[in-house]
Amino acid sequence: MSLDDEKNIEIITKFSLEIQNQNLRLFARVDLKTKLQILQLQKQLFHKLKSAYSDVDNTILTLSSLILAIDAVAKELDDVNLNAIKLRGKNNKAKIKRQKVLGYWAIVRTLKLEQNMSFRDIATYFAKYHKLEVAHTTIHGLWKELENNTNI
């Protein structure tokens, strides 16, 4: 995408690049029913933009209309629903990391029991050797849950 394309999208949507990206991240987190509602509105907005900006490439108009549709639907959601959607996205990240750590549980046990490493050191180990950024508290919580060992 060229600088002109970015400028065109900013001009059409009247949103900065950061706001555009926030809207697109929100689209990724909403449920299927809301996504379909957004896409339905996107189609209508595309045709309005096409008549207003006939000289602009269709792909730019498609992305612009999607961003505008996401924003319009997000404004219809009340604060409670919007915050619930944002929270759901954060919970998914935690669940994914938890699953990854569980996949490496044999390593966690070896490092803790045989190498006598702290949970903080184990988190550092995962970051360095497995490119997995996970909090030491996550590992500790899983340890308490799975190993039933409360005296560590």
C-alpha positions as a Markdown table, in Angstrom:
| # | Residue | x | y | z |
|---|---|---|---|---|
| 1 | Met | 0.0 | 0.0 | 0.0 |
| 2 | Ser | 1.4 | 3.4 | -1.0 |
| 3 | Leu | 1.4 | 6.5 | 1.1 |
| 4 | Asp | -1.3 | 7.9 | -1.3 |
| 5 | Asp | -3.5 | 4.9 | -0.5 |
| 6 | Glu | -3.1 | 5.5 | 3.3 |
| 7 | Lys | -4.0 | 9.2 | 2.8 |
| 8 | Asn | -7.0 | 8.3 | 0.7 |
| 9 | Ile | -8.3 | 6.0 | 3.4 |
| 10 | Glu | -7.7 | 8.7 | 6.1 |
| 11 | Ile | -9.6 | 11.3 | 3.9 |
| 12 | Ile | -12.5 | 9.0 | 3.2 |
| 13 | Thr | -13.0 | 7.6 | 6.7 |
| 14 | Lys | -11.8 | 10.7 | 8.5 |
| 15 | Phe | -10.0 | 8.3 | 11.0 |
| 16 | Ser | -6.3 | 8.2 | 11.8 |
| 17 | Leu | -4.4 | 5.0 | 11.1 |
| 18 | Glu | -4.6 | 4.1 | 14.8 |
| 19 | Ile | -8.4 | 4.4 | 14.9 |
| 20 | Gln | -8.7 | 2.4 | 11.7 |
| 21 | Asn | -6.7 | -0.4 | 13.3 |
| 22 | Gln | -8.8 | -0.2 | 16.5 |
| 23 | Asn | -11.9 | -0.7 | 14.4 |
| 24 | Leu | -10.4 | -3.7 | 12.5 |
| 25 | Arg | -9.3 | -5.3 | 15.8 |
| 26 | Leu | -12.9 | -4.9 | 17.1 |
| 27 | Phe | -14.2 | -6.6 | 14.0 |
| 28 | Ala | -12.0 | -9.6 | 14.8 |
| 29 | Arg | -13.5 | -9.9 | 18.3 |
| 30 | Val | -17.2 | -9.5 | 17.6 |
| 31 | Asp | -19.5 | -12.5 | 17.3 |
| 32 | Leu | -20.6 | -13.8 | 13.9 |
| 33 | Lys | -24.0 | -12.1 | 13.9 |
| 34 | Thr | -22.4 | -8.7 | 14.4 |
| 35 | Lys | -19.7 | -9.4 | 11.7 |
| 36 | Leu | -22.5 | -10.2 | 9.2 |
| 37 | Gln | -24.3 | -7.0 | 10.2 |
| 38 | Ile | -21.1 | -5.1 | 9.6 |
| 39 | Leu | -20.6 | -6.7 | 6.2 |
| 40 | Gln | -24.1 | -5.9 | 5.2 |
| 41 | Leu | -23.6 | -2.3 | 6.1 |
| 42 | Gln | -20.2 | -2.3 | 4.4 |
| 43 | Lys | -21.8 | -3.3 | 1.1 |
| 44 | Gln | -24.2 | -0.3 | 1.2 |
| 45 | Leu | -21.4 | 2.1 | 2.2 |
| 46 | Phe | -19.2 | 0.8 | -0.6 |
| 47 | His | -21.7 | 1.8 | -3.2 |
| 48 | Lys | -22.2 | 5.3 | -1.7 |
| 49 | Leu | -18.4 | 5.8 | -1.6 |
| 50 | Lys | -18.1 | 4.5 | -5.2 |
| 51 | Ser | -20.3 | 7.2 | -6.4 |
| 52 | Ala | -18.6 | 9.9 | -4.3 |
| 53 | Tyr | -15.0 | 8.8 | -5.0 |
| 54 | Ser | -15.2 | 7.3 | -8.5 |
| 55 | Asp | -11.5 | 7.9 | -9.2 |
| 56 | Val | -10.4 | 5.9 | -6.1 |
| 57 | Asp | -9.4 | 2.2 | -6.4 |
| 58 | Asn | -12.1 | -0.3 | -5.4 |
| 59 | Thr | -9.8 | -2.0 | -2.9 |
| 60 | Ile | -9.3 | 1.3 | -1.1 |
| 61 | Leu | -13.1 | 1.9 | -1.1 |
| 62 | Thr | -13.7 | -1.6 | 0.2 |
| 63 | Leu | -11.4 | -1.2 | 3.1 |
| 64 | Ser | -12.7 | 2.3 | 3.8 |
| 65 | Ser | -16.3 | 1.1 | 3.8 |
| 66 | Leu | -15.5 | -1.8 | 6.1 |
| 67 | Ile | -13.8 | 0.6 | 8.6 |
| 68 | Leu | -16.8 | 2.9 | 8.5 |
| 69 | Ala | -19.3 | 0.1 | 8.9 |
| 70 | Ile | -17.4 | -1.3 | 11.9 |
| 71 | Asp | -17.5 | 2.2 | 13.5 |
| 72 | Ala | -21.2 | 2.6 | 12.8 |
| 73 | Val | -22.1 | -0.7 | 14.3 |
| 74 | Ala | -19.8 | -0.1 | 17.3 |
| 75 | Lys | -21.6 | 3.1 | 18.0 |
| 76 | Glu | -24.9 | 1.2 | 18.1 |
| 77 | Leu | -23.5 | -1.2 | 20.8 |
| 78 | Asp | -23.9 | 0.1 | 24.3 |
| 79 | Asp | -20.9 | 0.4 | 26.6 |
| 80 | Val | -21.6 | -2.8 | 28.4 |
| 81 | Asn | -21.6 | -4.9 | 25.2 |
| 82 | Leu | -18.6 | -3.1 | 23.8 |
| 83 | Asn | -16.6 | -3.7 | 27.0 |
| 84 | Ala | -17.7 | -7.3 | 27.1 |
| 85 | Ile | -16.4 | -7.8 | 23.6 |
| 86 | Lys | -13.0 | -6.2 | 24.5 |
| 87 | Leu | -12.8 | -8.4 | 27.6 |
| 88 | Arg | -13.5 | -11.5 | 25.6 |
| 89 | Gly | -10.6 | -10.8 | 23.3 |
| 90 | Lys | -8.3 | -10.5 | 26.3 |
| 91 | Asn | -9.5 | -13.7 | 27.8 |
| 92 | Asn | -8.8 | -15.6 | 24.6 |
| 93 | Lys | -5.2 | -14.5 | 24.6 |
| 94 | Ala | -4.8 | -15.8 | 28.2 |
| 95 | Lys | -6.4 | -19.1 | 27.2 |
| 96 | Ile | -4.1 | -19.5 | 24.2 |
| 97 | Lys | -1.0 | -18.9 | 26.4 |
| 98 | Arg | -2.3 | -21.3 | 29.0 |
| 99 | Gln | -2.7 | -24.0 | 26.3 |
| 100 | Lys | 0.8 | -23.4 | 25.0 |
| 101 | Val | 2.3 | -23.7 | 28.5 |
| 102 | Leu | 0.3 | -26.9 | 29.0 |
| 103 | Gly | 1.9 | -28.2 | 25.8 |
| 104 | Tyr | 5.3 | -27.6 | 27.4 |
| 105 | Trp | 4.3 | -29.0 | 30.8 |
| 106 | Ala | 7.0 | -31.7 | 30.8 |
| 107 | Ile | 9.6 | -28.9 | 30.4 |
| 108 | Val | 8.0 | -26.9 | 33.3 |
| 109 | Arg | 8.2 | -29.9 | 35.6 |
| 110 | Thr | 11.8 | -30.7 | 34.6 |
| 111 | Leu | 12.9 | -27.1 | 35.2 |
| 112 | Lys | 11.0 | -26.8 | 38.5 |
| 113 | Leu | 11.8 | -30.2 | 40.0 |
| 114 | Glu | 15.2 | -31.1 | 38.6 |
| 115 | Gln | 16.7 | -27.7 | 38.0 |
| 116 | Asn | 15.0 | -26.0 | 40.9 |
| 117 | Met | 14.2 | -22.9 | 38.8 |
| 118 | Ser | 11.8 | -20.3 | 40.0 |
| 119 | Phe | 8.6 | -19.6 | 38.0 |
| 120 | Arg | 10.1 | -16.3 | 37.0 |
| 121 | Asp | 13.2 | -18.1 | 35.6 |
| 122 | Ile | 10.9 | -20.6 | 33.8 |
| 123 | Ala | 9.0 | -17.7 | 32.2 |
| 124 | Thr | 12.4 | -16.3 | 31.0 |
| 125 | Tyr | 13.4 | -19.7 | 29.7 |
| 126 | Phe | 10.2 | -19.9 | 27.6 |
| 127 | Ala | 10.8 | -16.4 | 26.2 |
| 128 | Lys | 14.4 | -17.1 | 25.3 |
| 129 | Tyr | 14.1 | -20.7 | 23.9 |
| 130 | His | 10.5 | -21.1 | 22.8 |
| 131 | Lys | 9.6 | -17.5 | 21.9 |
| 132 | Leu | 6.7 | -17.7 | 24.3 |
| 133 | Glu | 6.0 | -14.6 | 26.4 |
| 134 | Val | 4.1 | -15.8 | 29.4 |
| 135 | Ala | 3.8 | -14.4 | 32.9 |
| 136 | His | 5.5 | -16.2 | 35.8 |
| 137 | Thr | 2.1 | -15.9 | 37.6 |
| 138 | Thr | 0.4 | -17.9 | 34.8 |
| 139 | Ile | 3.0 | -20.7 | 35.2 |
| 140 | His | 2.6 | -20.6 | 39.0 |
| 141 | Gly | -1.2 | -20.7 | 38.8 |
| 142 | Leu | -1.0 | -23.8 | 36.5 |
| 143 | Trp | 1.5 | -25.4 | 38.8 |
| 144 | Lys | -0.8 | -25.0 | 41.8 |
| 145 | Glu | -3.7 | -26.3 | 39.8 |
| 146 | Leu | -2.0 | -29.3 | 38.2 |
| 147 | Glu | 0.6 | -30.3 | 40.7 |
| 148 | Asn | -1.5 | -29.7 | 43.8 |
| 149 | Asn | 1.6 | -28.5 | 45.6 |
| 150 | Thr | 0.8 | -25.5 | 47.8 |
| 151 | Asn | 4.1 | -25.3 | 49.6 |
| 152 | Ile | 6.1 | -23.9 | 46.7 |
